[in-house]
Amino acid sequence: MTYGLVATLAGSPRAARQVGGILKRLPEGSLLPWHRVVNRQGRISLQGEDFKRQQSALRAEGVLIDPSGCIELSNYLWRGE
């Protein structure tokens, strides 16, 4: 799922950055599947240890990620159906 898609499903299609900010501020141990949200190019937008955490969580679910942190959206994108 992309930040923009989350924003659209929430009724604010222009609020992708706000979605990112909200996900970034989630408390440690949150049950919300924040790691499943990537940018519109299918890339992990986080850096450093956060990048590694998201990459690890996605790989644990069987998502294939290239070394730059990109996934093939056509294989994994959930559109809210």
mmCIF file of the N, C-alpha and C atoms, coordinates in Angstrom:
data_MODEL
# 
_entry.id   MODEL 
# 
loop_
_atom_site.group_PDB 
_atom_site.id 
_atom_site.type_symbol 
_atom_site.label_atom_id 
_atom_site.label_alt_id 
_atom_site.label_comp_id 
_atom_site.label_asym_id 
_atom_site.label_entity_id 
_atom_site.label_seq_id 
_atom_site.pdbx_PDB_ins_code 
_atom_site.Cartn_x 
_atom_site.Cartn_y 
_atom_site.Cartn_z 
_atom_site.occupancy 
_atom_site.B_iso_or_equiv 
_atom_site.pdbx_formal_charge 
_atom_site.auth_seq_id 
_atom_site.auth_comp_id 
_atom_site.auth_asym_id 
_atom_site.auth_atom_id 
_atom_site.pdbx_PDB_model_num 
ATOM 1   N N  . MET A 1 1  ? 0.851   -1.157  0.000  1.00 0.00 ? 1  MET A N  1 
ATOM 2   C CA . MET A 1 1  ? 0.000   0.000   0.000  1.00 0.00 ? 1  MET A CA 1 
ATOM 3   C C  . MET A 1 1  ? 0.903   1.226   0.000  1.00 0.00 ? 1  MET A C  1 
ATOM 4   N N  . THR A 1 2  ? 0.481   2.281   -0.669 1.00 0.00 ? 2  THR A N  1 
ATOM 5   C CA . THR A 1 2  ? 1.281   3.504   -0.710 1.00 0.00 ? 2  THR A CA 1 
ATOM 6   C C  . THR A 1 2  ? 0.713   4.545   0.253  1.00 0.00 ? 2  THR A C  1 
ATOM 7   N N  . TYR A 1 3  ? 1.551   5.525   0.594  1.00 0.00 ? 3  TYR A N  1 
ATOM 8   C CA . TYR A 1 3  ? 1.101   6.615   1.458  1.00 0.00 ? 3  TYR A CA 1 
ATOM 9   C C  . TYR A 1 3  ? -0.103  7.321   0.829  1.00 0.00 ? 3  TYR A C  1 
ATOM 10  N N  . GLY A 1 4  ? -0.037  7.538   -0.487 1.00 0.00 ? 4  GLY A N  1 
ATOM 11  C CA . GLY A 1 4  ? -1.134  8.197   -1.183 1.00 0.00 ? 4  GLY A CA 1 
ATOM 12  C C  . GLY A 1 4  ? -2.421  7.400   -1.160 1.00 0.00 ? 4  GLY A C  1 
ATOM 13  N N  . LEU A 1 5  ? -2.325  6.095   -1.273 1.00 0.00 ? 5  LEU A N  1 
ATOM 14  C CA . LEU A 1 5  ? -3.520  5.254   -1.233 1.00 0.00 ? 5  LEU A CA 1 
ATOM 15  C C  . LEU A 1 5  ? -4.156  5.281   0.152  1.00 0.00 ? 5  LEU A C  1 
ATOM 16  N N  . VAL A 1 6  ? -3.334  5.246   1.194  1.00 0.00 ? 6  VAL A N  1 
ATOM 17  C CA . VAL A 1 6  ? -3.871  5.359   2.553  1.00 0.00 ? 6  VAL A CA 1 
ATOM 18  C C  . VAL A 1 6  ? -4.613  6.683   2.692  1.00 0.00 ? 6  VAL A C  1 
ATOM 19  N N  . ALA A 1 7  ? -4.010  7.762   2.198  1.00 0.00 ? 7  ALA A N  1 
ATOM 20  C CA . ALA A 1 7  ? -4.638  9.080   2.276  1.00 0.00 ? 7  ALA A CA 1 
ATOM 21  C C  . ALA A 1 7  ? -5.964  9.097   1.514  1.00 0.00 ? 7  ALA A C  1 
ATOM 22  N N  . THR A 1 8  ? -5.978  8.523   0.323  1.00 0.00 ? 8  THR A N  1 
ATOM 23  C CA . THR A 1 8  ? -7.201  8.480   -0.484 1.00 0.00 ? 8  THR A CA 1 
ATOM 24  C C  . THR A 1 8  ? -8.298  7.696   0.223  1.00 0.00 ? 8  THR A C  1 
ATOM 25  N N  . LEU A 1 9  ? -7.955  6.536   0.757  1.00 0.00 ? 9  LEU A N  1 
ATOM 26  C CA . LEU A 1 9  ? -8.948  5.722   1.462  1.00 0.00 ? 9  LEU A CA 1 
ATOM 27  C C  . LEU A 1 9  ? -9.466  6.415   2.718  1.00 0.00 ? 9  LEU A C  1 
ATOM 28  N N  . ALA A 1 10 ? -8.655  7.308   3.284  1.00 0.00 ? 10 ALA A N  1 
ATOM 29  C CA . ALA A 1 10 ? -9.073  8.070   4.465  1.00 0.00 ? 10 ALA A CA 1 
ATOM 30  C C  . ALA A 1 10 ? -9.884  9.304   4.083  1.00 0.00 ? 10 ALA A C  1 
ATOM 31  N N  . GLY A 1 11 ? -10.066 9.533   2.774  1.00 0.00 ? 11 GLY A N  1 
ATOM 32  C CA . GLY A 1 11 ? -10.864 10.663  2.318  1.00 0.00 ? 11 GLY A CA 1 
ATOM 33  C C  . GLY A 1 11 ? -10.081 11.939  2.091  1.00 0.00 ? 11 GLY A C  1 
ATOM 34  N N  . SER A 1 12 ? -8.749  11.867  2.127  1.00 0.00 ? 12 SER A N  1 
ATOM 35  C CA . SER A 1 12 ? -7.894  13.041  1.914  1.00 0.00 ? 12 SER A CA 1 
ATOM 36  C C  . SER A 1 12 ? -6.791  12.692  0.917  1.00 0.00 ? 12 SER A C  1 
ATOM 37  N N  . PRO A 1 13 ? -7.132  12.604  -0.365 1.00 0.00 ? 13 PRO A N  1 
ATOM 38  C CA . PRO A 1 13 ? -6.171  12.119  -1.356 1.00 0.00 ? 13 PRO A CA 1 
ATOM 39  C C  . PRO A 1 13 ? -4.888  12.933  -1.488 1.00 0.00 ? 13 PRO A C  1 
ATOM 40  N N  . ARG A 1 14 ? -4.851  14.142  -0.956 1.00 0.00 ? 14 ARG A N  1 
ATOM 41  C CA . ARG A 1 14 ? -3.647  14.965  -1.060 1.00 0.00 ? 14 ARG A CA 1 
ATOM 42  C C  . ARG A 1 14 ? -2.820  14.942  0.226  1.00 0.00 ? 14 ARG A C  1 
ATOM 43  N N  . ALA A 1 15 ? -3.099  14.010  1.106  1.00 0.00 ? 15 ALA A N  1 
ATOM 44  C CA . ALA A 1 15 ? -2.464  13.995  2.428  1.00 0.00 ? 15 ALA A CA 1 
ATOM 45  C C  . ALA A 1 15 ? -1.438  12.874  2.604  1.00 0.00 ? 15 ALA A C  1 
ATOM 46  N N  . ALA A 1 16 ? -0.759  12.486  1.534  1.00 0.00 ? 16 ALA A N  1 
ATOM 47  C CA . ALA A 1 16 ? 0.217   11.395  1.631  1.00 0.00 ? 16 ALA A CA 1 
ATOM 48  C C  . ALA A 1 16 ? 1.326   11.712  2.637  1.00 0.00 ? 16 ALA A C  1 
ATOM 49  N N  . ARG A 1 17 ? 1.802   12.946  2.650  1.00 0.00 ? 17 ARG A N  1 
ATOM 50  C CA . ARG A 1 17 ? 2.871   13.313  3.594  1.00 0.00 ? 17 ARG A CA 1 
ATOM 51  C C  . ARG A 1 17 ? 2.393   13.241  5.038  1.00 0.00 ? 17 ARG A C  1 
ATOM 52  N N  . GLN A 1 18 ? 1.153   13.611  5.249  1.00 0.00 ? 18 GLN A N  1 
ATOM 53  C CA . GLN A 1 18 ? 0.604   13.523  6.602  1.00 0.00 ? 18 GLN A CA 1 
ATOM 54  C C  . GLN A 1 18 ? 0.520   12.069  7.056  1.00 0.00 ? 18 GLN A C  1 
ATOM 55  N N  . VAL A 1 19 ? 0.177   11.178  6.134  1.00 0.00 ? 19 VAL A N  1 
ATOM 56  C CA . VAL A 1 19 ? 0.141   9.749   6.461  1.00 0.00 ? 19 VAL A CA 1 
ATOM 57  C C  . VAL A 1 19 ? 1.530   9.303   6.910  1.00 0.00 ? 19 VAL A C  1 
ATOM 58  N N  . GLY A 1 20 ? 2.556   9.709   6.179  1.00 0.00 ? 20 GLY A N  1 
ATOM 59  C CA . GLY A 1 20 ? 3.922   9.367   6.560  1.00 0.00 ? 20 GLY A CA 1 
ATOM 60  C C  . GLY A 1 20 ? 4.274   9.882   7.941  1.00 0.00 ? 20 GLY A C  1 
ATOM 61  N N  . GLY A 1 21 ? 3.866   11.111  8.235  1.00 0.00 ? 21 GLY A N  1 
ATOM 62  C CA . GLY A 1 21 ? 4.140   11.688  9.548  1.00 0.00 ? 21 GLY A CA 1 
ATOM 63  C C  . GLY A 1 21 ? 3.445   10.942  10.669 1.00 0.00 ? 21 GLY A C  1 
ATOM 64  N N  . ILE A 1 22 ? 2.216   10.548  10.424 1.00 0.00 ? 22 ILE A N  1 
ATOM 65  C CA . ILE A 1 22 ? 1.460   9.791   11.436 1.00 0.00 ? 22 ILE A CA 1 
ATOM 66  C C  . ILE A 1 22 ? 2.125   8.440   11.684 1.00 0.00 ? 22 ILE A C  1 
ATOM 67  N N  . LEU A 1 23 ? 2.488   7.749   10.608 1.00 0.00 ? 23 LEU A N  1 
ATOM 68  C CA . LEU A 1 23 ? 3.122   6.439   10.763 1.00 0.00 ? 23 LEU A CA 1 
ATOM 69  C C  . LEU A 1 23 ? 4.468   6.556   11.478 1.00 0.00 ? 23 LEU A C  1 
ATOM 70  N N  . LYS A 1 24 ? 5.187   7.629   11.198 1.00 0.00 ? 24 LYS A N  1 
ATOM 71  C CA . LYS A 1 24 ? 6.491   7.830   11.840 1.00 0.00 ? 24 LYS A CA 1 
ATOM 72  C C  . LYS A 1 24 ? 6.362   8.022   13.350 1.00 0.00 ? 24 LYS A C  1 
ATOM 73  N N  . ARG A 1 25 ? 5.246   8.585   13.784 1.00 0.00 ? 25 ARG A N  1 
ATOM 74  C CA . ARG A 1 25 ? 5.045   8.869   15.204 1.00 0.00 ? 25 ARG A CA 1 
ATOM 75  C C  . ARG A 1 25 ? 4.309   7.764   15.961 1.00 0.00 ? 25 ARG A C  1 
ATOM 76  N N  . LEU A 1 26 ? 4.073   6.633   15.314 1.00 0.00 ? 26 LEU A N  1 
ATOM 77  C CA . LEU A 1 26 ? 3.421   5.524   16.020 1.00 0.00 ? 26 LEU A CA 1 
ATOM 78  C C  . LEU A 1 26 ? 4.277   5.093   17.208 1.00 0.00 ? 26 LEU A C  1 
ATOM 79  N N  . PRO A 1 27 ? 3.634   4.742   18.298 1.00 0.00 ? 27 PRO A N  1 
ATOM 80  C CA . PRO A 1 27 ? 4.420   4.288   19.453 1.00 0.00 ? 27 PRO A CA 1 
ATOM 81  C C  . PRO A 1 27 ? 5.097   2.942   19.183 1.00 0.00 ? 27 PRO A C  1 
ATOM 82  N N  . GLU A 1 28 ? 6.224   2.744   19.836 1.00 0.00 ? 28 GLU A N  1 
ATOM 83  C CA . GLU A 1 28 ? 6.948   1.470   19.740 1.00 0.00 ? 28 GLU A CA 1 
ATOM 84  C C  . GLU A 1 28 ? 5.997   0.328   20.090 1.00 0.00 ? 28 GLU A C  1 
ATOM 85  N N  . GLY A 1 29 ? 6.004   -0.723  19.294 1.00 0.00 ? 29 GLY A N  1 
ATOM 86  C CA . GLY A 1 29 ? 5.155   -1.877  19.562 1.00 0.00 ? 29 GLY A CA 1 
ATOM 87  C C  . GLY A 1 29 ? 3.735   -1.752  19.036 1.00 0.00 ? 29 GLY A C  1 
ATOM 88  N N  . SER A 1 30 ? 3.447   -0.711  18.250 1.00 0.00 ? 30 SER A N  1 
ATOM 89  C CA . SER A 1 30 ? 2.112   -0.531  17.679 1.00 0.00 ? 30 SER A CA 1 
ATOM 90  C C  . SER A 1 30 ? 1.738   -1.753  16.834 1.00 0.00 ? 30 SER A C  1 
ATOM 91  N N  . LEU A 1 31 ? 0.480   -2.151  16.901 1.00 0.00 ? 31 LEU A N  1 
ATOM 92  C CA . LEU A 1 31 ? 0.003   -3.292  16.118 1.00 0.00 ? 31 LEU A CA 1 
ATOM 93  C C  . LEU A 1 31 ? -0.389  -2.902  14.695 1.00 0.00 ? 31 LEU A C  1 
ATOM 94  N N  . LEU A 1 32 ? -0.389  -1.612  14.393 1.00 0.00 ? 32 LEU A N  1 
ATOM 95  C CA . LEU A 1 32 ? -0.705  -1.148  13.049 1.00 0.00 ? 32 LEU A CA 1 
ATOM 96  C C  . LEU A 1 32 ? 0.395   -1.622  12.080 1.00 0.00 ? 32 LEU A C  1 
ATOM 97  N N  . PRO A 1 33 ? 0.045   -2.203  10.943 1.00 0.00 ? 33 PRO A N  1 
ATOM 98  C CA . PRO A 1 33 ? 1.063   -2.729  10.027 1.00 0.00 ? 33 PRO A CA 1 
ATOM 99  C C  . PRO A 1 33 ? 1.732   -1.621  9.195  1.00 0.00 ? 33 PRO A C  1 
ATOM 100 N N  . TRP A 1 34 ? 2.378   -0.691  9.874  1.00 0.00 ? 34 TRP A N  1 
ATOM 101 C CA . TRP A 1 34 ? 3.037   0.462   9.247  1.00 0.00 ? 34 TRP A CA 1 
ATOM 102 C C  . TRP A 1 34 ? 4.057   0.051   8.190  1.00 0.00 ? 34 TRP A C  1 
ATOM 103 N N  . HIS A 1 35 ? 4.670   -1.101  8.391  1.00 0.00 ? 35 HIS A N  1 
ATOM 104 C CA . HIS A 1 35 ? 5.746   -1.541  7.500  1.00 0.00 ? 35 HIS A CA 1 
ATOM 105 C C  . HIS A 1 35 ? 5.245   -1.877  6.096  1.00 0.00 ? 35 HIS A C  1 
ATOM 106 N N  . ARG A 1 36 ? 3.946   -2.011  5.930  1.00 0.00 ? 36 ARG A N  1 
ATOM 107 C CA . ARG A 1 36 ? 3.392   -2.356  4.617  1.00 0.00 ? 36 ARG A CA 1 
ATOM 108 C C  . ARG A 1 36 ? 3.161   -1.136  3.732  1.00 0.00 ? 36 ARG A C  1 
ATOM 109 N N  . VAL A 1 37 ? 3.463   0.047   4.222  1.00 0.00 ? 37 VAL A N  1 
ATOM 110 C CA . VAL A 1 37 ? 3.238   1.279   3.463  1.00 0.00 ? 37 VAL A CA 1 
ATOM 111 C C  . VAL A 1 37 ? 4.564   1.755   2.871  1.00 0.00 ? 37 VAL A C  1 
ATOM 112 N N  . VAL A 1 38 ? 4.567   1.938   1.544  1.00 0.00 ? 38 VAL A N  1 
ATOM 113 C CA . VAL A 1 38 ? 5.753   2.397   0.816  1.00 0.00 ? 38 VAL A CA 1 
ATOM 114 C C  . VAL A 1 38 ? 5.368   3.595   -0.047 1.00 0.00 ? 38 VAL A C  1 
ATOM 115 N N  . ASN A 1 39 ? 6.353   4.220   -0.678 1.00 0.00 ? 39 ASN A N  1 
ATOM 116 C CA . ASN A 1 39 ? 6.023   5.368   -1.523 1.00 0.00 ? 39 ASN A CA 1 
ATOM 117 C C  . ASN A 1 39 ? 5.450   4.920   -2.869 1.00 0.00 ? 39 ASN A C  1 
ATOM 118 N N  . ARG A 1 40 ? 5.038   5.873   -3.673 1.00 0.00 ? 40 ARG A N  1 
ATOM 119 C CA . ARG A 1 40 ? 4.332   5.535   -4.916 1.00 0.00 ? 40 ARG A CA 1 
ATOM 120 C C  . ARG A 1 40 ? 5.193   4.810   -5.944 1.00 0.00 ? 40 ARG A C  1 
ATOM 121 N N  . GLN A 1 41 ? 6.522   4.866   -5.783 1.00 0.00 ? 41 GLN A N  1 
ATOM 122 C CA . GLN A 1 41 ? 7.407   4.108   -6.663 1.00 0.00 ? 41 GLN A CA 1 
ATOM 123 C C  . GLN A 1 41 ? 7.654   2.690   -6.143 1.00 0.00 ? 41 GLN A C  1 
ATOM 124 N N  . GLY A 1 42 ? 7.060   2.370   -4.998 1.00 0.00 ? 42 GLY A N  1 
ATOM 125 C CA . GLY A 1 42 ? 7.269   1.056   -4.408 1.00 0.00 ? 42 GLY A CA 1 
ATOM 126 C C  . GLY A 1 42 ? 8.527   0.969   -3.568 1.00 0.00 ? 42 GLY A C  1 
ATOM 127 N N  . ARG A 1 43 ? 9.074   2.116   -3.211 1.00 0.00 ? 43 ARG A N  1 
ATOM 128 C CA . ARG A 1 43 ? 10.312  2.157   -2.427 1.00 0.00 ? 43 ARG A CA 1 
ATOM 129 C C  . ARG A 1 43 ? 10.040  2.414   -0.956 1.00 0.00 ? 43 ARG A C  1 
ATOM 130 N N  . ILE A 1 44 ? 10.890  1.833   -0.131 1.00 0.00 ? 44 ILE A N  1 
ATOM 131 C CA . ILE A 1 44 ? 10.877  2.147   1.292  1.00 0.00 ? 44 ILE A CA 1 
ATOM 132 C C  . ILE A 1 44 ? 11.439  3.554   1.430  1.00 0.00 ? 44 ILE A C  1 
ATOM 133 N N  . SER A 1 45 ? 10.696  4.442   2.068  1.00 0.00 ? 45 SER A N  1 
ATOM 134 C CA . SER A 1 45 ? 11.116  5.836   2.191  1.00 0.00 ? 45 SER A CA 1 
ATOM 135 C C  . SER A 1 45 ? 11.984  6.101   3.414  1.00 0.00 ? 45 SER A C  1 
ATOM 136 N N  . LEU A 1 46 ? 12.015  5.161   4.322  1.00 0.00 ? 46 LEU A N  1 
ATOM 137 C CA . LEU A 1 46 ? 12.766  5.354   5.561  1.00 0.00 ? 46 LEU A CA 1 
ATOM 138 C C  . LEU A 1 46 ? 14.257  5.175   5.313  1.00 0.00 ? 46 LEU A C  1 
ATOM 139 N N  . GLN A 1 47 ? 15.055  5.619   6.290  1.00 0.00 ? 47 GLN A N  1 
ATOM 140 C CA . GLN A 1 47 ? 16.506  5.502   6.168  1.00 0.00 ? 47 GLN A CA 1 
ATOM 141 C C  . GLN A 1 47 ? 17.096  4.898   7.428  1.00 0.00 ? 47 GLN A C  1 
ATOM 142 N N  . GLY A 1 48 ? 18.337  4.466   7.319  1.00 0.00 ? 48 GLY A N  1 
ATOM 143 C CA . GLY A 1 48 ? 19.058  3.958   8.480  1.00 0.00 ? 48 GLY A CA 1 
ATOM 144 C C  . GLY A 1 48 ? 18.414  2.727   9.092  1.00 0.00 ? 48 GLY A C  1 
ATOM 145 N N  . GLU A 1 49 ? 18.356  2.724   10.410 1.00 0.00 ? 49 GLU A N  1 
ATOM 146 C CA . GLU A 1 49 ? 17.796  1.580   11.138 1.00 0.00 ? 49 GLU A CA 1 
ATOM 147 C C  . GLU A 1 49 ? 16.314  1.382   10.837 1.00 0.00 ? 49 GLU A C  1 
ATOM 148 N N  . ASP A 1 50 ? 15.577  2.475   10.611 1.00 0.00 ? 50 ASP A N  1 
ATOM 149 C CA . ASP A 1 50 ? 14.156  2.355   10.272 1.00 0.00 ? 50 ASP A CA 1 
ATOM 150 C C  . ASP A 1 50 ? 13.978  1.638   8.934  1.00 0.00 ? 50 ASP A C  1 
ATOM 151 N N  . PHE A 1 51 ? 14.859  1.958   7.960  1.00 0.00 ? 51 PHE A N  1 
ATOM 152 C CA . PHE A 1 51 ? 14.846  1.265   6.668  1.00 0.00 ? 51 PHE A CA 1 
ATOM 153 C C  . PHE A 1 51 ? 15.042  -0.230  6.887  1.00 0.00 ? 51 PHE A C  1 
ATOM 154 N N  . LYS A 1 52 ? 16.040  -0.587  7.672  1.00 0.00 ? 52 LYS A N  1 
ATOM 155 C CA . LYS A 1 52 ? 16.342  -1.999  7.931  1.00 0.00 ? 52 LYS A CA 1 
ATOM 156 C C  . LYS A 1 52 ? 15.185  -2.705  8.625  1.00 0.00 ? 52 LYS A C  1 
ATOM 157 N N  . ARG A 1 53 ? 14.530  -2.005  9.562  1.00 0.00 ? 53 ARG A N  1 
ATOM 158 C CA . ARG A 1 53 ? 13.389  -2.600  10.277 1.00 0.00 ? 53 ARG A CA 1 
ATOM 159 C C  . ARG A 1 53 ? 12.233  -2.874  9.325  1.00 0.00 ? 53 ARG A C  1 
ATOM 160 N N  . GLN A 1 54 ? 11.922  -1.899  8.453  1.00 0.00 ? 54 GLN A N  1 
ATOM 161 C CA . GLN A 1 54 ? 10.826  -2.086  7.504  1.00 0.00 ? 54 GLN A CA 1 
ATOM 162 C C  . GLN A 1 54 ? 11.176  -3.180  6.499  1.00 0.00 ? 54 GLN A C  1 
ATOM 163 N N  . GLN A 1 55 ? 12.381  -3.161  5.999  1.00 0.00 ? 55 GLN A N  1 
ATOM 164 C CA . GLN A 1 55 ? 12.823  -4.175  5.050  1.00 0.00 ? 55 GLN A CA 1 
ATOM 165 C C  . GLN A 1 55 ? 12.723  -5.571  5.664  1.00 0.00 ? 55 GLN A C  1 
ATOM 166 N N  . SER A 1 56 ? 13.168  -5.710  6.880  1.00 0.00 ? 56 SER A N  1 
ATOM 167 C CA . SER A 1 56 ? 13.121  -6.998  7.575  1.00 0.00 ? 56 SER A CA 1 
ATOM 168 C C  . SER A 1 56 ? 11.681  -7.470  7.780  1.00 0.00 ? 56 SER A C  1 
ATOM 169 N N  . ALA A 1 57 ? 10.799  -6.554  8.181  1.00 0.00 ? 57 ALA A N  1 
ATOM 170 C CA . ALA A 1 57 ? 9.393   -6.911  8.411  1.00 0.00 ? 57 ALA A CA 1 
ATOM 171 C C  . ALA A 1 57 ? 8.720   -7.346  7.111  1.00 0.00 ? 57 ALA A C  1 
ATOM 172 N N  . LEU A 1 58 ? 8.999   -6.644  6.018  1.00 0.00 ? 58 LEU A N  1 
ATOM 173 C CA . LEU A 1 58 ? 8.411   -7.019  4.733  1.00 0.00 ? 58 LEU A CA 1 
ATOM 174 C C  . LEU A 1 58 ? 8.946   -8.369  4.256  1.00 0.00 ? 58 LEU A C  1 
ATOM 175 N N  . ARG A 1 59 ? 10.243  -8.561  4.382  1.00 0.00 ? 59 ARG A N  1 
ATOM 176 C CA . ARG A 1 59 ? 10.829  -9.841  3.966  1.00 0.00 ? 59 ARG A CA 1 
ATOM 177 C C  . ARG A 1 59 ? 10.279  -10.995 4.788  1.00 0.00 ? 59 ARG A C  1 
ATOM 178 N N  . ALA A 1 60 ? 10.015  -10.758 6.064  1.00 0.00 ? 60 ALA A N  1 
ATOM 179 C CA . ALA A 1 60 ? 9.443   -11.802 6.926  1.00 0.00 ? 60 ALA A CA 1 
ATOM 180 C C  . ALA A 1 60 ? 8.061   -12.219 6.439  1.00 0.00 ? 60 ALA A C  1 
ATOM 181 N N  . GLU A 1 61 ? 7.379   -11.332 5.711  1.00 0.00 ? 61 GLU A N  1 
ATOM 182 C CA . GLU A 1 61 ? 6.069   -11.644 5.138  1.00 0.00 ? 61 GLU A CA 1 
ATOM 183 C C  . GLU A 1 61 ? 6.181   -12.184 3.716  1.00 0.00 ? 61 GLU A C  1 
ATOM 184 N N  . GLY A 1 62 ? 7.401   -12.394 3.240  1.00 0.00 ? 62 GLY A N  1 
ATOM 185 C CA . GLY A 1 62 ? 7.601   -12.966 1.914  1.00 0.00 ? 62 GLY A CA 1 
ATOM 186 C C  . GLY A 1 62 ? 7.673   -11.967 0.783  1.00 0.00 ? 62 GLY A C  1 
ATOM 187 N N  . VAL A 1 63 ? 7.786   -10.680 1.096  1.00 0.00 ? 63 VAL A N  1 
ATOM 188 C CA . VAL A 1 63 ? 7.865   -9.647  0.062  1.00 0.00 ? 63 VAL A CA 1 
ATOM 189 C C  . VAL A 1 63 ? 9.297   -9.588  -0.468 1.00 0.00 ? 63 VAL A C  1 
ATOM 190 N N  . LEU A 1 64 ? 9.442   -9.631  -1.791 1.00 0.00 ? 64 LEU A N  1 
ATOM 191 C CA . LEU A 1 64 ? 10.756  -9.520  -2.417 1.00 0.00 ? 64 LEU A CA 1 
ATOM 192 C C  . LEU A 1 64 ? 11.123  -8.046  -2.546 1.00 0.00 ? 64 LEU A C  1 
ATOM 193 N N  . ILE A 1 65 ? 12.308  -7.697  -2.071 1.00 0.00 ? 65 ILE A N  1 
ATOM 194 C CA . ILE A 1 65 ? 12.772  -6.309  -2.067 1.00 0.00 ? 65 ILE A CA 1 
ATOM 195 C C  . ILE A 1 65 ? 14.155  -6.270  -2.689 1.00 0.00 ? 65 ILE A C  1 
ATOM 196 N N  . ASP A 1 66 ? 14.367  -5.353  -3.644 1.00 0.00 ? 66 ASP A N  1 
ATOM 197 C CA . ASP A 1 66 ? 15.701  -5.254  -4.224 1.00 0.00 ? 66 ASP A CA 1 
ATOM 198 C C  . ASP A 1 66 ? 16.630  -4.513  -3.254 1.00 0.00 ? 66 ASP A C  1 
ATOM 199 N N  . PRO A 1 67 ? 17.930  -4.512  -3.512 1.00 0.00 ? 67 PRO A N  1 
ATOM 200 C CA . PRO A 1 67 ? 18.881  -3.908  -2.570 1.00 0.00 ? 67 PRO A CA 1 
ATOM 201 C C  . PRO A 1 67 ? 18.640  -2.425  -2.276 1.00 0.00 ? 67 PRO A C  1 
ATOM 202 N N  . SER A 1 68 ? 17.988  -1.716  -3.209 1.00 0.00 ? 68 SER A N  1 
ATOM 203 C CA . SER A 1 68 ? 17.718  -0.291  -2.984 1.00 0.00 ? 68 SER A CA 1 
ATOM 204 C C  . SER A 1 68 ? 16.443  -0.064  -2.176 1.00 0.00 ? 68 SER A C  1 
ATOM 205 N N  . GLY A 1 69 ? 15.749  -1.146  -1.818 1.00 0.00 ? 69 GLY A N  1 
ATOM 206 C CA . GLY A 1 69 ? 14.533  -1.019  -1.022 1.00 0.00 ? 69 GLY A CA 1 
ATOM 207 C C  . GLY A 1 69 ? 13.271  -0.890  -1.837 1.00 0.00 ? 69 GLY A C  1 
ATOM 208 N N  . CYS A 1 70 ? 13.307  -1.371  -3.075 1.00 0.00 ? 70 CYS A N  1 
ATOM 209 C CA . CYS A 1 70 ? 12.149  -1.260  -3.964 1.00 0.00 ? 70 CYS A CA 1 
ATOM 210 C C  . CYS A 1 70 ? 11.437  -2.607  -4.093 1.00 0.00 ? 70 CYS A C  1 
ATOM 211 N N  . ILE A 1 71 ? 10.103  -2.542  -4.065 1.00 0.00 ? 71 ILE A N  1 
ATOM 212 C CA . ILE A 1 71 ? 9.299   -3.741  -4.294 1.00 0.00 ? 71 ILE A CA 1 
ATOM 213 C C  . ILE A 1 71 ? 8.513   -3.551  -5.590 1.00 0.00 ? 71 ILE A C  1 
ATOM 214 N N  . GLU A 1 72 ? 8.080   -4.630  -6.177 1.00 0.00 ? 72 GLU A N  1 
ATOM 215 C CA . GLU A 1 72 ? 7.282   -4.577  -7.395 1.00 0.00 ? 72 GLU A CA 1 
ATOM 216 C C  . GLU A 1 72 ? 5.823   -4.398  -6.990 1.00 0.00 ? 72 GLU A C  1 
ATOM 217 N N  . LEU A 1 73 ? 5.317   -3.157  -7.102 1.00 0.00 ? 73 LEU A N  1 
ATOM 218 C CA . LEU A 1 73 ? 3.952   -2.868  -6.660 1.00 0.00 ? 73 LEU A CA 1 
ATOM 219 C C  . LEU A 1 73 ? 2.916   -3.731  -7.367 1.00 0.00 ? 73 LEU A C  1 
ATOM 220 N N  . SER A 1 74 ? 3.152   -4.070  -8.619 1.00 0.00 ? 74 SER A N  1 
ATOM 221 C CA . SER A 1 74 ? 2.163   -4.880  -9.344 1.00 0.00 ? 74 SER A CA 1 
ATOM 222 C C  . SER A 1 74 ? 1.978   -6.254  -8.694 1.00 0.00 ? 74 SER A C  1 
ATOM 223 N N  . ASN A 1 75 ? 2.962   -6.701  -7.938 1.00 0.00 ? 75 ASN A N  1 
ATOM 224 C CA . ASN A 1 75 ? 2.858   -7.993  -7.253 1.00 0.00 ? 75 ASN A CA 1 
ATOM 225 C C  . ASN A 1 75 ? 2.262   -7.887  -5.856 1.00 0.00 ? 75 ASN A C  1 
ATOM 226 N N  . TYR A 1 76 ? 2.384   -6.722  -5.217 1.00 0.00 ? 76 TYR A N  1 
ATOM 227 C CA . TYR A 1 76 ? 2.040   -6.630  -3.800 1.00 0.00 ? 76 TYR A CA 1 
ATOM 228 C C  . TYR A 1 76 ? 1.032   -5.541  -3.429 1.00 0.00 ? 76 TYR A C  1 
ATOM 229 N N  . LEU A 1 77 ? 0.708   -4.645  -4.341 1.00 0.00 ? 77 LEU A N  1 
ATOM 230 C CA . LEU A 1 77 ? -0.138  -3.499  -3.979 1.00 0.00 ? 77 LEU A CA 1 
ATOM 231 C C  . LEU A 1 77 ? -1.569  -3.915  -3.661 1.00 0.00 ? 77 LEU A C  1 
ATOM 232 N N  . TRP A 1 78 ? -2.018  -3.546  -2.482 1.00 0.00 ? 78 TRP A N  1 
ATOM 233 C CA . TRP A 1 78 ? -3.410  -3.741  -2.074 1.00 0.00 ? 78 TRP A CA 1 
ATOM 234 C C  . TRP A 1 78 ? -4.131  -2.439  -2.350 1.00 0.00 ? 78 TRP A C  1 
ATOM 235 N N  . ARG A 1 79 ? -5.244  -2.494  -3.055 1.00 0.00 ? 79 ARG A N  1 
ATOM 236 C CA . ARG A 1 79 ? -5.943  -1.277  -3.466 1.00 0.00 ? 79 ARG A CA 1 
ATOM 237 C C  . ARG A 1 79 ? -7.198  -1.001  -2.656 1.00 0.00 ? 79 ARG A C  1 
ATOM 238 N N  . GLY A 1 80 ? -7.377  -1.690  -1.578 1.00 0.00 ? 80 GLY A N  1 
ATOM 239 C CA . GLY A 1 80 ? -8.520  -1.418  -0.720 1.00 0.00 ? 80 GLY A CA 1 
ATOM 240 C C  . GLY A 1 80 ? -9.773  -2.189  -1.080 1.00 0.00 ? 80 GLY A C  1 
ATOM 241 N N  . GLU A 1 81 ? -9.652  -3.203  -1.906 1.00 0.00 ? 81 GLU A N  1 
ATOM 242 C CA . GLU A 1 81 ? -10.818 -3.998  -2.280 1.00 0.00 ? 81 GLU A CA 1 
ATOM 243 C C  . GLU A 1 81 ? -11.153 -4.982  -1.190 1.00 0.00 ? 81 GLU A C  1 
# 
